[in-house]
Amino acid sequence: MLGVYRPDGELVGVYILTLGPPKTGSSLGYWFGPTGRGKGLATATLPLIIDYGHNHLGTSRVRIHTAVNNTANRRVVERAGATYRGSAPHRLPEGSKIDSVWYSFERANDTTGPTLWPPPC
C-alpha cells in the first residue's frame, strides 16, 4: 500500500498493488478522496506505480478495473497508457456485482503468454 499526501501531510489517495501469477497479472486498486480529486494527482502518480510494479517488483502485467460509468477514472487509466481489455461483471468486497471495464499495463519484454480475461470474479 502506498499513500499519496499533500505537502501539509493530508492523506489524499491510496494505491494497493496486489501481486498475482503471470497469467492473470497483478491487480491495482486506488482511491483518491475529495481533496485529491481533479488536481491531476492520479494522472501524475499512476505511471510511477506501474513503473515500480514492472521494474522493481517484477510484475509482467498490472490490471485495473473500474465501473463502466466512472469516466474520470477511465480517462486516468487510458492517459497512463493502459490497454482496454473488455468488460465483465466484478464482485465488490461486500458481495454485490457491478459492470466493470478492464485494462492492463504490460511490461514491454513480457514473454508469459496470453492473459486470462476477464479474471474470475
C-alpha angles and dihedrals in degrees: 000000000000127000125213112213136188117234089260090059099256113146107233103165146012134206124198118191113192112196116225142171119293096252095058097023131212121308126230126199128176143176133196121194124224094273091052098049127096095019100096094252095128091045090051098043104037095074089051091054092048091049091050091050093049100039104031106026097034098236112162094193133023117192129198129186128192137175113280091239096047094102095166092057092044090054091051092051093045093048089053090059103257121160116236109237104179142266131291139152115275127202115228121218093260090054105258121123128230132186107256139183119220129217133177139200111212125202109240096238096043112150100167095108132237120351120239107242131221100021113228115271 
